[in-house]
Amino acid sequence: MNDGRIVKASRIQGHRLNLRDVTERDAAFILNLRTHEKTSRYISPTSLQLSEQIDWLRSYRCDTAQAYFIIERVDGTPIGTVRMYDARGPSFCWGSWILKPEEPFYHAIESAMMIYMYGLCLGFSSAHFEVDKRNISVCRFHENFGARCVGESDGQWLYKITAEGIQAGLGRYKRYLPSGIAVTAAQS
């Protein structure tokens, strides 16, 4: 059982994708994603200053309450971001999930599965997250995976997915991540 901690990983290997712990060198890529006209529609606003993104990433290095990943193709090409945070007992929150607009749908499926599998590896048994009410396609994705809307707050739908929901979703979409994940621990 998890003791309520999110542990950073250096790399999580999937089928077509890897999740790599972010570094300061990723600041420009992240800023571009977070300020791109299409990918920034449903996320919290961010400063346009690269120096502020770099500062945030520097503080992240010392933060033991979250894990922030660059989503990469197996050839190392960065295509997005995803973050785990807000551990509450057996549940973790995930978000900052942004993929470049031209990426195929199966990259969204695989990256979500990787986060759920990593959460299970850490001992979590459920997850919670928020989705902008206007982001209908992402709401539909989460509901198809097994999450249930449990409330609303300030333009957001609040979701929860149980252990059973996670397992059912992982089974339903197994073809996108047939061999599971391999985790490389972060350097201390």
C-alpha positions as CSV (number, residue, x, y, z in Angstrom):
1,M,0.0,0.0,0.0
2,N,1.2,3.5,-0.8
3,D,2.1,5.8,2.1
4,G,0.7,8.8,0.2
5,R,3.8,9.7,-1.7
6,I,4.3,10.3,-5.4
7,V,7.8,9.1,-6.4
8,K,9.6,10.5,-9.4
9,A,10.9,8.1,-12.0
10,S,13.7,8.9,-14.4
11,R,11.9,7.0,-17.2
12,I,8.9,4.9,-17.8
13,Q,9.0,2.8,-20.9
14,G,5.8,1.8,-22.7
15,H,5.1,0.4,-26.1
16,R,5.3,3.4,-28.5
17,L,6.0,6.0,-25.9
18,N,8.3,6.8,-22.9
19,L,7.6,9.2,-20.0
20,R,10.8,11.0,-19.0
21,D,11.2,13.2,-15.9
22,V,11.3,16.8,-17.0
23,T,14.4,19.0,-16.8
24,E,15.1,22.7,-17.2
25,R,16.1,21.9,-20.8
26,D,12.4,21.1,-21.5
27,A,11.2,24.6,-20.6
28,A,10.9,26.0,-24.1
29,F,9.0,22.8,-25.3
30,I,6.6,23.0,-22.3
31,L,6.1,26.7,-22.7
32,N,5.2,26.2,-26.4
33,L,2.7,23.5,-25.5
34,R,1.1,25.5,-22.7
35,T,0.8,28.7,-24.9
36,H,-0.1,27.1,-28.2
37,E,-3.5,28.2,-29.5
38,K,-5.0,24.8,-29.7
39,T,-3.3,23.0,-26.8
40,S,-3.8,25.8,-24.3
41,R,-7.6,26.1,-24.7
42,Y,-8.6,24.1,-21.6
43,I,-5.7,24.5,-19.2
44,S,-4.8,27.0,-16.6
45,P,-3.0,30.1,-18.1
46,T,0.8,30.3,-17.9
47,S,3.3,33.1,-18.1
48,L,4.8,33.8,-21.5
49,Q,8.2,34.3,-19.9
50,L,10.6,31.4,-20.5
51,S,12.6,32.4,-17.4
52,E,9.5,31.8,-15.3
53,Q,9.1,28.3,-16.8
54,I,12.7,27.6,-16.0
55,D,12.3,28.8,-12.4
56,W,9.3,26.6,-12.0
57,L,11.2,23.6,-13.3
58,R,14.1,24.4,-10.9
59,S,11.7,24.4,-7.9
60,Y,10.1,21.2,-9.2
61,R,13.5,19.3,-8.9
62,C,13.2,19.7,-5.1
63,D,9.4,19.0,-4.9
64,T,8.7,15.6,-3.5
65,A,5.0,15.8,-3.9
66,Q,4.7,15.4,-7.7
67,A,6.2,13.8,-10.8
68,Y,6.2,15.7,-14.1
69,F,7.0,13.9,-17.3
70,I,7.7,14.7,-20.9
71,I,5.9,12.2,-23.1
72,E,8.2,11.1,-25.9
73,R,8.1,8.7,-28.8
74,V,10.5,5.8,-28.3
75,D,12.9,7.6,-30.7
76,G,13.1,10.4,-28.1
77,T,10.9,13.0,-29.9
78,P,9.0,15.0,-27.3
79,I,5.2,15.1,-28.0
80,G,3.6,16.1,-24.7
81,T,3.5,16.4,-20.9
82,V,1.7,14.7,-18.1
83,R,2.0,15.2,-14.3
84,M,1.0,13.3,-11.1
85,Y,0.4,15.3,-7.9
86,D,-2.0,15.8,-5.0
87,A,-1.7,12.4,-3.4
88,R,-4.7,11.8,-1.0
89,G,-4.2,8.4,0.7
90,P,-4.8,5.7,-1.9
91,S,-5.6,8.3,-4.7
92,F,-3.4,10.4,-6.9
93,C,-4.4,13.3,-9.2
94,W,-3.0,13.5,-12.7
95,G,-3.2,16.4,-15.2
96,S,-1.0,18.8,-17.2
97,W,-1.8,16.2,-19.9
98,I,-1.0,17.9,-23.1
99,L,-0.2,16.3,-26.5
100,K,0.9,18.1,-29.6
101,P,-2.2,18.5,-31.8
102,E,-1.0,16.3,-34.6
103,E,-0.4,13.2,-32.4
104,P,-2.5,10.1,-33.1
105,F,-5.3,9.2,-30.6
106,Y,-3.5,6.1,-29.5
107,H,-0.7,8.2,-28.0
108,A,-3.3,9.7,-25.6
109,I,-4.5,6.2,-24.7
110,E,-1.0,4.8,-24.1
111,S,0.1,7.8,-22.1
112,A,-3.0,7.6,-19.9
113,M,-2.4,3.9,-19.4
114,M,1.2,4.5,-18.5
115,I,0.2,7.0,-15.8
116,Y,-2.4,4.6,-14.3
117,M,0.1,1.7,-14.4
118,Y,2.8,3.8,-12.7
119,G,0.2,4.9,-10.1
120,L,-0.5,1.2,-9.4
121,C,3.3,0.5,-9.2
122,L,3.5,3.2,-6.5
123,G,0.8,1.5,-4.5
124,F,-2.1,3.9,-5.4
125,S,-5.5,2.2,-6.1
126,S,-7.5,5.1,-7.5
127,A,-7.2,8.5,-9.1
128,H,-9.0,11.9,-9.1
129,F,-8.7,14.8,-11.5
130,E,-10.5,17.7,-13.0
131,V,-11.5,18.4,-16.7
132,D,-12.6,21.7,-18.1
133,K,-16.3,21.4,-18.8
134,R,-15.8,22.6,-22.4
135,N,-13.3,19.8,-23.1
136,I,-16.0,17.3,-24.2
137,S,-13.6,14.9,-26.0
138,V,-11.4,14.5,-22.9
139,C,-14.4,14.1,-20.7
140,R,-15.6,11.3,-23.1
141,F,-12.2,9.7,-23.1
142,H,-12.0,9.5,-19.3
143,E,-15.6,8.2,-19.0
144,N,-14.9,5.5,-21.6
145,F,-11.8,4.5,-19.7
146,G,-13.8,4.0,-16.5
147,A,-13.8,7.3,-14.6
148,R,-17.0,8.7,-13.2
149,C,-18.0,12.4,-12.8
150,V,-18.4,13.0,-9.1
151,G,-19.0,16.7,-9.0
152,E,-18.2,20.1,-10.4
153,S,-16.3,23.2,-9.4
154,D,-15.6,26.6,-11.2
155,G,-16.0,25.4,-14.8
156,Q,-14.5,21.9,-14.1
157,W,-16.0,18.5,-13.9
158,L,-14.5,16.5,-11.0
159,Y,-13.7,12.9,-11.8
160,K,-12.7,9.8,-9.8
161,I,-11.6,6.4,-11.0
162,T,-11.6,3.4,-8.7
163,A,-9.2,0.4,-8.7
164,E,-11.9,-1.6,-10.5
165,G,-12.3,1.2,-13.1
166,I,-8.5,1.4,-13.7
167,Q,-8.2,-2.3,-14.1
168,A,-11.2,-2.5,-16.5
169,G,-9.8,0.4,-18.6
170,L,-6.3,-1.2,-18.7
171,G,-7.9,-4.5,-19.8
172,R,-10.1,-2.8,-22.4
173,Y,-7.2,-0.9,-24.0
174,K,-4.5,-3.5,-23.5
175,R,-3.6,-3.6,-27.2
176,Y,-2.2,-0.1,-26.9
177,L,0.3,-1.1,-24.1
178,P,0.6,-4.9,-24.5
179,S,3.7,-5.4,-22.4
180,G,2.9,-2.9,-19.6
181,I,5.6,-0.5,-18.4
182,A,9.2,-0.7,-17.3
183,V,10.2,1.9,-14.7
184,T,13.7,3.4,-14.2
185,A,14.0,4.9,-10.8
186,A,15.1,8.6,-10.5
187,Q,18.6,9.3,-9.4
188,S,18.8,10.4,-5.8
